[in-house]
Amino acid sequence: MPTAVLADKKNNDSDDPPPQTRGTSGGSRGCETQTEASLNSIPDIILLAPNQSYGQSLVNNPTFAWYVKDTSSLQMEFRLYEYDKTNKQSRLVKEIKDETFKSSPGIMVLSIASLELSVGGRYLWQIELVCDANRPSGNPFAIAAMKVVSTPPDLQKQLSQSNNVLTKANLYNQADLWYDTLKIALIPKDEPTIRELKKFLLEQVATGTKPELREPTKLALINSKIHQLQR
């Protein structure tokens, strides 16, 4: 099935807006000095997530992915919060900041085997680059909002009727299931259909940056090496 059938779906959460996030797709600046040149360059961190909306997932242990521009190997910190939209408070449910959790230039894909989330739950996830451990307030970071949803009966039936990975990705995309679609796109499999799927999703991420940065961001994401992380 050609990837052209993939639609540019938008998460319609007008009645359930996510909390304000910083750097959902635009990211935040890196460890360099905040000069005029750096402020007009591609951000050092770009989360592969929808911009200012809840990215949805069927699975309770979704794959998290982000882009790192800096060629230096920097200490990273990952945090996942459960968000209560009633009282607008967030509770830390997972944190990773061990000494082996370091960045590499390109797209980093994190899978957490022990992670169990709740269907219907709202979450915030964050990546932080540790530029200076003695001045954490200056560390660049980016945050995205996500929610875990149940599988609609019609979708479950359609998924059970196909073993084709791109067909499944198309079904996920049509159902506005960003994380499930992204998980397929980032599998380490060098096939033309997977490459086209990845390109399609990365182009959607690039549209969340400033207009003048969309094209260079798209090229940087598409040409990035993918690094798989397991925790």
C-alpha positions in Angstrom: 0.0 0.0 0.0 1.5 3.3 -1.0 2.3 5.8 1.8 0.4 8.5 -0.2 -2.8 7.2 1.5 -1.6 8.5 4.8 -3.6 11.6 5.7 -2.3 14.6 7.6 -4.6 14.1 10.5 -5.0 16.7 13.3 -5.8 15.7 16.8 -9.1 17.3 17.6 -9.0 18.0 21.3 -10.7 21.4 21.4 -12.8 20.2 24.4 -9.8 18.7 26.1 -6.8 20.9 25.5 -3.4 19.7 26.9 -1.5 21.8 29.4 0.8 24.4 28.1 4.1 22.8 27.0 7.4 24.3 26.0 9.1 22.9 22.9 6.5 20.3 21.9 7.9 20.3 18.4 9.9 23.5 18.2 12.3 22.3 20.9 14.6 24.5 22.9 18.0 26.0 22.3 21.1 24.0 23.0 24.1 24.5 25.2 25.7 27.2 23.1 25.5 30.9 23.9 22.1 32.4 23.0 23.4 34.6 20.2 21.2 35.9 17.4 22.6 33.2 15.1 21.7 30.4 17.5 18.2 31.8 17.9 17.6 31.5 14.2 19.0 27.9 13.9 17.4 24.5 14.3 16.7 23.8 18.0 19.0 21.4 19.8 16.0 19.2 20.9 12.9 18.4 18.8 10.5 16.0 20.2 8.8 13.7 17.6 5.3 14.5 18.8 2.3 16.6 17.7 2.5 20.3 18.3 0.3 21.7 21.1 -2.0 18.7 21.1 -2.3 15.3 22.8 -0.4 12.6 20.8 -2.5 9.5 21.2 -1.3 5.9 21.9 -3.1 2.6 22.2 -0.2 0.8 24.0 0.6 1.5 27.6 4.3 1.5 26.9 4.7 3.8 23.9 8.0 4.5 22.1 9.4 8.0 22.8 11.5 9.7 20.2 13.4 13.0 19.8 16.0 14.7 17.7 19.3 16.0 19.1 21.4 18.4 17.0 24.5 18.7 19.2 27.4 16.4 18.0 28.8 16.3 21.6 27.7 13.4 23.8 25.7 15.1 26.6 24.0 13.7 29.7 20.3 13.4 29.2 17.4 13.2 31.6 14.0 11.8 30.8 10.9 12.4 32.9 7.3 11.2 32.5 4.5 12.8 34.4 0.9 11.8 34.8 -1.3 14.9 34.4 -4.5 15.5 36.3 -6.5 17.9 34.1 -9.0 18.5 37.0 -6.5 20.0 39.4 -3.9 20.8 36.8 -1.2 19.0 38.7 1.4 16.6 37.4 2.9 13.5 39.3 6.3 12.1 38.3 5.9 8.4 37.3 9.2 7.7 35.6 12.6 9.2 35.6 15.8 8.2 33.7 19.1 10.1 34.4 21.8 7.4 34.9 25.3 8.1 33.7 25.0 5.9 30.6 21.9 7.9 29.4 23.7 10.2 26.9 22.8 11.8 23.7 24.0 11.1 20.2 23.4 13.4 17.2 20.3 12.3 15.3 17.0 10.7 16.3 16.9 8.9 19.6 14.2 6.3 20.2 13.5 5.2 23.8 11.6 2.0 24.7 10.9 1.4 28.4 10.0 -2.3 29.0 8.7 -1.8 32.6 6.5 1.1 31.8 2.8 0.6 32.5 0.4 3.5 31.8 -3.4 3.7 32.3 -5.9 3.8 29.5 -7.5 7.2 29.6 -4.5 8.7 31.3 -3.0 12.0 30.3 0.8 12.3 30.5 3.6 14.8 29.9 7.1 13.6 28.8 10.2 15.7 28.9 13.8 15.4 27.6 16.5 17.6 29.2 20.1 18.0 28.1 22.5 18.6 31.0 24.8 21.4 29.8 25.9 22.4 33.3 25.0 20.2 36.3 25.7 23.1 38.6 23.2 25.4 36.8 20.2 23.2 35.9 18.0 26.2 35.2 20.1 26.8 32.0 19.6 23.3 30.6 17.6 23.1 27.4 14.5 20.9 27.5 11.4 20.1 25.6 8.0 18.7 26.7 5.1 17.0 24.9 1.6 15.9 25.9 0.2 12.4 25.3 -2.7 10.3 26.3 -3.4 6.5 26.2 -6.7 5.5 24.6 -8.6 2.2 24.2 -8.8 0.5 20.8 -12.1 1.2 19.0 -13.9 -2.1 18.1 -13.8 -1.3 14.3 -10.1 -0.6 14.4 -9.4 -3.8 16.3 -11.3 -5.8 13.7 -9.4 -4.0 10.8 -6.0 -4.6 12.5 -6.7 -8.3 13.0 -7.4 -8.7 9.3 -4.0 -7.6 8.1 -0.4 -8.5 8.7 0.9 -5.7 6.5 3.0 -3.3 8.5 2.1 -0.3 6.3 -1.6 -1.1 6.3 -1.5 -1.1 10.1 0.4 2.2 10.1 -2.2 3.7 7.8 -5.0 2.5 10.2 -3.2 4.0 13.2 -2.7 7.3 11.3 -6.4 7.4 10.3 -7.4 6.9 13.9 -5.1 9.7 15.0 -2.7 7.4 16.9 0.6 9.2 16.6 2.7 7.0 18.8 1.6 3.7 17.2 2.3 5.1 13.7 5.7 6.5 14.8 6.7 3.2 16.4 6.3 1.4 13.0 8.1 4.2 11.1 11.2 4.0 13.4 11.7 0.3 13.3 15.2 -0.6 12.2 14.1 -2.0 8.8 15.5 -0.6 5.6 12.5 -0.9 3.3 11.2 1.7 0.9 7.7 1.8 2.4 9.1 2.3 5.9 11.4 5.0 4.7 8.5 6.8 3.1 6.4 6.5 6.2 9.2 7.9 8.4 9.7 10.8 5.9 5.9 11.6 6.1 5.9 11.7 9.9 9.1 13.8 10.2 7.7 16.3 7.7 4.7 16.7 10.1 7.1 17.3 13.0 9.0 20.0 11.0 5.8 21.9 10.4 5.7 22.7 14.1 8.9 24.8 13.9 9.1 28.5 12.8 8.3 28.9 9.1 11.8 29.9 8.2 13.2 26.8 9.9 10.7 24.2 8.5 12.7 23.2 5.4 16.1 22.9 7.1 14.5 21.1 10.1 12.8 18.6 7.7 16.1 17.9 6.0 17.9 17.5 9.3 15.3 15.0 10.6 15.0 13.0 7.4 18.8 12.6 7.1 19.3 11.8 10.8 20.8 8.5 12.1 18.5 6.6 14.4 19.7 5.5 17.8 17.7 2.8 19.7 17.7 3.0 23.5 16.4 0.4 25.9 15.6 0.9 29.5 
